Amino acid sequence: MPLQVSDYSWQQTETAVFLSVPLRGVCVRDADVFCAENYLKVNFAPFLFEVFLYAPIDDESSKAKIGNDTIVFTLRKKEAVLWEALSVSGVDKEMMQRIREKSILKAQERAKEATEAKAATRREDQKYALNVMMKIEDEEREKIERMKENERVKATKELEAWKRHQRKAEEQKRIQREDKLHQQEKQIEEGNKLKHKSFPRNSTSKNLATKGRNSENIFSEKLKEDSIPAPRSIGSIQVNFTPRVFPTALRESRVAEEEEWLHKQAEARRTMNTDIPELSDLKEEEKNPEWLKDKGNKLFATENYLAAINAYNLAIRLNTKIPLLYLNRAACHLKLKNLHKAIEDSSKACRIMKLHLRLIHPTKLYKMMLRRFGI
């Protein structure tokens, strides 16, 4: 149960009441103040100050100042009269409870109204800001449209001016051409007049000259006809191509790589057992251990472990020196819970890899290890 504070002090004027309540060493942040029209409460655990005011006050204009372990209230009276006491006398518990509830409800309603007013004000501010932004955007849009229109008008004027300039230039060129043609016609007419004047004296010689030219033209045409060769006879041409193992042309091939591949294929054919009956139905490319290994890997990816084991078995029968075939088959046995076979295949792969490592020069092996581990 909280302790009631009784060592407070108060003074008054006709318009205000000054009330001082000690906090008694309690932190300022822990003090809870509630003020209503007829009710005032200060809760700072474990103490409680509560007073039912003698007359109503204006709680909106009243103030509270906290400092130096004291709360000083300045309560503004609604009526300018002097009070006989700070609190009203003769108040029982039921009346106190009603005053508390009424004050709390009134404060809640006022807080709700203030919240709604703030929300309405915020909405109005947002609406105003939105209208301002829309107005600014409209102005910017109109400004851009005006700029576009001005640019369009300017470009249209420049285009019209350029067209006029082109028309003038074409008109000048046309006039110059007409002048040249007119001058050429005059020159031709003058030349024709001069020819007509000299025609009677030279007519006979011209006739003879034309006859001689015509005879020469006849002979030249005959000579041209005689010099034309006869058409070719029909025949066929055989073309031989260089035999190629690969489908690409020789000019597009990589000879060194192809020869290395062919050498490896020949070596693989030599090492394979030709008595295997399963190879009779296979294509040439399917007899390659590498192709069978890739096929087994694809079957392993699709969780078809038995088919993958068959592919690895055939590849191992073709070439027993590839350790990856044993490792992949061991993985398949491990998926099928064939632990003994998985251990056997893993051991064979380790033996083959150890044999390869013995055949490598120590210096080369050291460099490979350094490159593998990034040293």
RACORJO-V319292 format. One record per run of one state. SS is the DSSP state (h for helix, s for strand, l for the rest). FROM is the first residue (numbers start at 1). TO is the last residue. If there is no record, write none. Layout:
# RACORJO-V319292
ss: [SS;SS]
from: [FROM;FROM]
to: [TO;TO]
This chain:
# RACORJO-V319292
ss: [l;s;l;s;l;s;l;h;l;s;l;s;l;s;l;s;l;s;l;s;l;s;l;h;l;h;l;h;l;h;l;h;l;h;l;h;l;h;l;h;l;h;l]
from: [1;3;5;9;13;16;23;28;31;32;36;39;45;47;54;57;58;63;68;70;78;87;88;93;228;250;253;255;272;277;282;285;288;289;302;305;319;323;336;339;360;362;373]
to: [2;4;8;12;15;22;27;30;31;35;38;44;46;53;56;57;62;67;69;77;86;87;92;227;249;252;254;271;276;281;284;287;288;301;304;318;322;335;338;359;361;372;375]
